[in-house]
Amino acid sequence: MIYDTRRRVWTTKGEDQEAAKKEFIEHLKVLEQELGNKSYFGGDEFGFVDVVFIPFYSWFHAYETLANFKIEESFPKIIEWAKRCMQRESVAKALPDQNKVYEFIFELKKRLGI
């Protein structure tokens, strides 16, 4: 569900984007609640949910910029988790820079006329 919702955050405008943003925020609320005070979604060990969700972190700057909201202010536990994940060499080497993702999306939106 979060994949489709986050895509609509950057591919829509106006009321559609606002609706997608609200839905995306609701998904993040569920994830933040599930994470709780654990280091990783599975507890002390980096696991499957972490592997699946951490790539979204590279897109956070783009979502925030294009949809005008702040993830860090509302979801500090997710941001702390993401920073902890980024300390893992395998994660840090695999994920693209947030600014490059934003630049890519910005150019894509221009080309698609979004």
ABEGO torsion letter per residue (X at the ends): XAAAAAAAAAABBEAAAAAAAAAAAAAAAAAAAAAEABABAAEABBBAAAAAAAAAAAAAAAAAAAAGBBAAAABAAAAAAAAAAAABAAAAAABBBAAAAAAAAAAAAAAAGX
